[in-house]
Each structure stands twice: as C-alpha cells, then as structure tokens.
Amino acid sequence: MAEQKDEKPKLPLAGLMALLLAAVSSLIIYQGPIKTSRPIDKEAEKSASVRDHVQSRLWQDPFEAVASHIQREKASGGDAGHEHHDSPGLVAGAQATKGPFRFRLMPVFVDGNPYASGVESRLRDRYALVSALGAAGYLPESGESIRYFEWKSTAGPSAIVPAEWFQRLSDSIEKAEPRTVMTGRVVAGPPEQYGAFAPSISIAEERSVYVGRPGKDVLHPHNMAMPKTAFDEVGLFDPRLGTGSRFPSSEDNDLGFRLLEAGYAIVYDPTIVVTHRAWRDPGALLPLRWSYGRGQGAYYLKHASRRDPYMLHRLMHDFSRHVRRAPGRATHDRRQAAGDLVYSAGLIAGAIEWLVASRGG
C-alpha cells in the first residue's frame, strides 16, 4: 500500500499574498444570466419528441408526467394509442442482446388517488424505491425519464402503467478499460424541509473522459467506483482533508488529482446516477461554503509548487470566478451571492492555513 507523502508546498507566504493581490486586481464585474439546475420547460419540450420516454425526475409524480406526455402526443398529432409504449417494446433491447439476458419484474403498488396526499405518497414511494435499489447496486436507465405501457385487460378497462428500467452498476464498471475510474451524476432528492438543499450536485448529461490535467475537479463525490489496485498505487484519501478534519472538504478532489497524475482516466457516465438527500437547512449554506472553501484552498496549496504553476493558476481562477459572479447573483439570490464570497474567502484562508501548518506554524 502506498503511503501518503507529506509534501510541503514550495510556495512562500509572500508569494501567496502577491497571488491574492493579483487576483483581486484582475477582477471584472460580470453579470450573467441565472441558470436553473432544473430546466423543466426545455426538458418538457424535448420529451414530446421522444417516442418511448417520458420526462419524470424524482420530484415529479410519474402518473402526472405520463398523463401530460399523452396529452402532448395527442396535441402534436402523434399516435392516439400507446403501441410504441406497449410492454413488448420494453424488452425489445433484451431480445437483441447477445447471450443470456435475465431481468426481474418488480410491481409496486401505490396510492392512486388524484389529490395532493396521493401525489405526495407516490413521490415518497418512488424516492424510497430508487434509493433502496441504488443501495443494492442498481441504477435507473435514465435519471431524467421513465417509460410506460398500456395494461390491456379483458376483465375491465385498460390502465396506463409507468415503468422504469434499472441495471446493475457493476455492468458499467466491468466494461471499463483498465486503469479507469468511473463517476457519474449526483442529483438532488426532494427537499425534506422548506428551503432544504443538497450540495455538490452534478447534472451534466454528456459522457466525458478526462485524462492528464483537465483544469477542474472531475471525480464527483458520493458517486465513484474504481479497482482496489488504484488505491494501492496512489494511496487512500488524505486524512488531513475532508469531513472531521482541520480542512473539511476536497478529499475527493485530492484523490482525483492523484489518480489523473498517475495516468488513470476518469470517465463521467451520466447514466450512473446517485441521489443526494436535500436535508440541509438554508442556514447551513454559508458555513458549508466556508468549509468547502477552506478545504479546497488547502488542497490547492498541498500540490502547489514554484516549478509547476498548475495548481496556483487553478487557485487564482477559482477565486476570481466566484468573486466575479457574486454581483450578478446578488440581484436574484443574495444568499448564493454571499456563498460565493464566503467560499472565496475560505479559499485564501485555507491556503494560508495549510502553508503555515506545513511549515510547522
């Protein structure tokens, strides 16, 4: 097992302060459009053109989503029936698969009343089911959409049944190339109280492969898988970083950087989805951003060197980006704008504190 090396950053304190002054002097006030993490309107338009998928995220009632999809199909002159959603179509891919194919059918009985209590009950049931299957190693076919089919009965009227496909996470990992680390999306679960939020969310929908130095942190927390040999080669998580330590974040970023430096590829697969519970009270945002900033600043300085300016450039860019976007955010969301400034201050505080601590201060 490779031991964690305690390398001291090779940047003097005076150099760090000069870097801070340079970053501040280069700030340009920028006001950009606010981008929502839930682009419902665009996704709803897109779902109307997909024949066998229906947009339905975790905070949306599957039955309401299917009903809206059917209405859009009819309004756009689409199929009046649901032949393209019938159950034979759901297993067409399995029939084309080479070799044996096994699947399990799990019926889920839910509250069918159309009132708010029924909607809330179905949301809780779906969230519990997805969470339980995720804990067992099963991932949804898509974190953005579901399927449905028409249950045709000779004893009574037909029924529309929402359906979801899940696959084992190990299937994606087994197909990965050697020296590959897998990561994926992290989406927020339903708010568990008013204003509750989930940090460290990643919702990109494009598959990406990262090697070398991509200029950002690409190993997403809560959603990563790698062979044991990777830890044997680059070492474990640095106990000086992360929750419960002096610098309470960025242990995952540090591990990801060491993996890339060792020649591993990090593959972002959007079909690998983990739901992050949204349980934190709104009042936790600023203390959390301060902790994230301090840990990230320490992580940058851990790998800083006068010979190799890569991490110093990243520190300056990260600091400048958050300070520049704060004024634009302040007109729409003062709390998020304050979070950007607090994170920026935490970056510098964590970097200086790591530098002082590594010199025995």
Stockholm file with secondary structure:
# STOCKHOLM 1.0

chainA/1-361         MAEQKDEKPKLPLAGLMALLLAAVSSLIIYQGPIKTSRPIDKEAEKSASVRDHVQSRLWQDPFEAVASHIQREKASGGDAGHEHHDSPGLVAGAQATKGPFRFRLMPVFVDGNPYASGVESRLRDRYALVSALGAAGYLPESGESIRYFEWKSTAGPSAIVPAEWFQRLSDSIEKAEPRTVMTGRVVAGPPEQYGAFAPSISIAEERSVYVGRPGKDVLHPHNMAMPKTAFDEVGLFDPRLGTGSRFPSSEDNDLGFRLLEAGYAIVYDPTIVVTHRAWRDPGALLPLRWSYGRGQGAYYLKHASRRDPYMLHRLMHDFSRHVRRAPGRATHDRRQAAGDLVYSAGLIAGAIEWLVASRGG
#=GR chainA/1-361 SS CCCCCCCCCBCCHHHHHHHHHHHHHTCCCCCCCCCCSCCHHHHHHHHTTCSSCEECCTTSCHHHHHHHHHHHHHHTTCCSSCGGGSHHHHTHHHHTSSSCCCCCCCCCCCCCCCSHHHHHHHHHHHHHHHHHHHHTTEEESCSSEEEEEEECCSSSCCEEEEECCEEEHHHHHHTSCTTEEEEEEEEEEEESSTTCBCSSCBCCCSCEEECSCCSSCCSCTTCEECCHHHHHHHCSCCTTBSTTSSBCSCHHHHHHHHHHHTTCEEEEEEEEEEEEEECBCGGGHHHHHHHHHHHHHHHHHHTCBSSCCHHHHHHHHHHHHHHHHHHHHHTTCHHHHHHHHHHHHHHHHHHHHHHHHHTTC
#=GC SS_cons         CCCCCCCCCBCCHHHHHHHHHHHHHTCCCCCCCCCCSCCHHHHHHHHTTCSSCEECCTTSCHHHHHHHHHHHHHHTTCCSSCGGGSHHHHTHHHHTSSSCCCCCCCCCCCCCCCSHHHHHHHHHHHHHHHHHHHHTTEEESCSSEEEEEEECCSSSCCEEEEECCEEEHHHHHHTSCTTEEEEEEEEEEEESSTTCBCSSCBCCCSCEEECSCCSSCCSCTTCEECCHHHHHHHCSCCTTBSTTSSBCSCHHHHHHHHHHHTTCEEEEEEEEEEEEEECBCGGGHHHHHHHHHHHHHHHHHHTCBSSCCHHHHHHHHHHHHHHHHHHHHHTTCHHHHHHHHHHHHHHHHHHHHHHHHHTTC
//
